[in-house]
């Protein structure tokens, strides 16, 4: 434990931030079925969570790291978001069953409408990407 504490005390936080972002990038791709094992480890909920973590950390990196180093994961993030939309869209059922409410939906109270989006000048770059409604989680 002392060795770990010593190593963490010497390691620059930006190094850990970038390594963590690389890990989330790899995890998201694997959970989307894009890794060497193909569809075996596919899990869209886990992929979405990894992408959301990467998106949050990408904003921190852009705010805190100088120049291009802070934006190095913007392109991989955008590619993962597009891949998620493609995979989630392909996984969604087509036809009349896609229109049917999920079991127990009639028992739930109606959802509140989402708040209006912030003005364009207040949005960060990652939030401008479209995410399919089926992938959005309630806040």
C-alpha positions in Angstrom: 0.0 0.0 0.0 2.9 2.4 0.8 4.4 1.8 -2.6 1.1 2.6 -4.3 0.8 5.8 -2.3 4.3 6.8 -3.1 3.8 6.1 -6.9 0.5 8.1 -6.8 2.3 10.9 -5.1 4.9 11.1 -7.9 2.5 10.6 -10.9 1.2 13.8 -12.5 -2.6 13.9 -12.5 -2.8 14.7 -16.3 -1.0 11.4 -16.9 -3.7 9.5 -14.9 -6.4 11.5 -16.6 -5.2 10.6 -20.1 -4.7 7.0 -19.2 -8.2 6.8 -17.7 -9.6 8.3 -20.9 -7.8 5.7 -23.0 -9.2 3.0 -20.8 -12.8 4.3 -21.2 -12.3 4.6 -25.0 -11.2 1.0 -25.1 -14.0 -0.2 -22.9 -16.7 1.6 -24.9 -15.4 0.1 -28.2 -15.3 -3.4 -26.7 -18.7 -3.1 -25.2 -20.1 -1.9 -28.6 -18.8 -5.1 -30.1 -15.9 -3.4 -32.0 -13.1 -5.2 -30.1 -11.1 -8.3 -31.1 -13.8 -10.6 -29.5 -16.6 -9.1 -31.7 -20.1 -9.1 -30.3 -19.3 -11.4 -27.4 -18.8 -8.7 -24.8 -21.4 -6.3 -26.3 -23.4 -4.5 -23.6 -25.0 -1.2 -24.7 -25.7 0.0 -21.2 -22.0 -0.5 -20.3 -20.9 1.2 -23.5 -23.2 4.2 -22.9 -21.7 4.5 -19.4 -18.1 4.4 -20.6 -18.9 7.0 -23.3 -20.5 9.3 -20.8 -17.5 8.9 -18.5 -15.2 9.7 -21.4 -17.3 12.7 -22.4 -17.1 14.1 -18.8 -13.4 13.6 -18.7 -12.9 15.0 -22.1 -14.4 18.3 -20.9 -12.1 18.3 -17.9 -9.1 17.6 -20.2 -10.1 20.4 -22.6 -10.4 22.8 -19.7 -7.2 21.8 -17.8 -4.7 20.5 -20.3 -2.8 22.8 -22.7 -3.4 22.9 -26.5 -4.0 19.8 -28.5 -3.2 17.5 -25.5 -6.5 18.6 -24.0 -8.5 17.7 -27.2 -6.8 14.4 -28.1 -9.9 12.4 -27.2 -12.5 14.5 -29.0 -12.4 12.6 -32.2 -12.4 9.1 -30.6 -15.4 10.3 -28.4 -17.3 11.5 -31.5 -16.6 8.2 -33.3 -17.8 6.2 -30.3 -21.0 8.2 -30.0 -21.7 7.6 -33.7 -20.9 3.9 -33.3 -23.3 3.7 -30.3 -26.1 5.4 -32.3 -25.5 2.9 -35.2 -25.4 -0.1 -32.9 -28.3 1.0 -30.7 -30.4 1.8 -33.8 -29.6 -1.7 -35.3 -30.6 -3.3 -32.0 -33.9 -1.5 -31.8 -36.9 -3.6 -32.9 -38.6 -2.5 -36.1 -42.3 -2.6 -36.9 -45.4 -2.5 -34.6 -43.6 -4.0 -31.6 -41.3 -1.0 -31.6 -44.3 1.3 -31.0 -45.7 -0.7 -28.1 -45.1 0.7 -24.7 -42.8 -1.4 -22.4 -44.5 -3.7 -19.9 -45.8 -1.7 -17.0 -45.6 1.6 -18.8 -49.3 2.3 -18.3 -48.7 2.1 -14.5 -46.1 4.9 -14.5 -47.0 8.5 -14.2 -46.4 10.6 -17.3 -42.8 11.8 -17.6 -42.1 15.5 -17.1 -41.0 17.3 -20.3 -37.3 17.8 -20.5 -35.9 21.3 -19.7 -35.2 23.5 -22.6 -31.6 23.2 -24.0 -29.1 25.8 -23.0 -28.3 28.5 -25.6 -25.7 27.4 -28.2 -23.0 29.5 -26.6 -23.4 27.6 -23.3 -23.1 24.1 -24.8 -19.9 22.2 -24.7 -18.7 20.5 -27.9 -19.6 16.9 -26.8 -23.1 17.8 -25.9 -23.9 18.8 -29.5 -23.8 15.3 -30.7 -27.1 13.5 -31.2 -27.8 10.5 -28.9 -30.8 8.3 -29.8 -33.7 8.7 -27.4 -33.6 5.0 -26.6 -30.1 5.5 -25.2 -30.9 8.5 -23.0 -31.4 7.8 -19.4 -33.7 9.9 -17.2 -32.0 12.4 -15.0 
